[in-house]
Amino acid sequence: MVEHAQREIESLGEAGIFTYIDDFGTGYSSIQNLAALSVEGVKLDRAFAMAPVGSVMARMLHHAVEMIHCSGRVMVVEGIETAERLHELFQMRPGIDYVQGYHISRPLSIQAFADFIVSRDAMEKPLELAA
């Protein structure tokens, strides 16, 4: 199964399409797949991002970030729902590459997304400081 997935990932890569492992840290998104597949990056499951401070999942977040960085992959942390959590993630070392979640934006149509990008480009403040 991993061999078939790798062939598909390579075909997509030849077409200029990046592939990410989604929901990393849950279900079938394993460390073994991270090592075996030549994916561009990883989307870390929202369970890590919104875990209560001091919980096992919150402590594991730091290890997951280190592991993903060691693999040389790009990382997206999904499920960012509060300004506080966004700020905490931007303080982490090693750093987070990208984030997504309702704090940044609800799902958008293509036109609304284009408008969102234009409005973000017009702002002088970085996203993490915007209210």
Beta strands, then each sheet from edge to edge (+ up, - down):
strand 1: 20-24
strand 2: 41-44
strand 3: 74-78
strand 4: 98-100
sheet 1: 1+ 2+ 3+ 4+
end
